[in-house]
Amino acid sequence: MSKNIVGRHIDLSDSIRNHIADSIDGLDKYNLNIISTNTIVSADSKNKQGVTLELVVNLKDKNTIVITQKDKDIYIASDKAISRVQKALRRYADKLKDHKVMSFKDLGLEAEAVLELDPVDNNEVEIVPMDLELHKPLDFDEAMDALKAEKKRQFIVFNDHDGLMRVMYKRVDGKFGLY
């Protein structure tokens, strides 16, 4: 992880830089692959005594956390910013951890693939033909009518005029959305 600590209109002492760098090193405990951090400490032009600390944390997968903290003391501003970043990283780590990927094992025995066929009569397998009229692709007008008629279904998949698969859904305000 690369760390960049910059003072804008203010000279940063080594103790301030070390304090911020040590605090940033503590962010690795969330195991989120932090790529880089940029810390910009600037003196407030309005308040001659205050500072603004901006902390930008770049994570893998193009995720970025930006925290801006204002205070009169640099140490307090950095501690507050680090605690806010820790809270954001903890939320993001919990979000990633709670994301469950369903597999066939999670769906139960009915979802498992058929490995062996049990023939009924001497190696004969019965094939049941399906009526294609029941499962034909819908067009735009048919999808709109189907959504208006049904109360339970919230969305419907259909093919548009160009043959692309689209999704129409009911919105809370009573209108229809289209993906």
Secondary structure, 3 states (H helix, E strand, C coil): CEEEEEEECCCCCHHHHHHHHHHHHHHHHHCCCEEEEEEEEEECCCCCCCEEEEEEEEEHHHEEEEEEEEECCHHHHHHHHHHHHHHHHHHHHHHHHHCCCCCHHHHCHHHCCCCCCCCCCCCCCCCCCCCHHHHCCCCHHHHHHHHHHCCCCCEEEEECCCCCEEEEEECCCCCEEEC
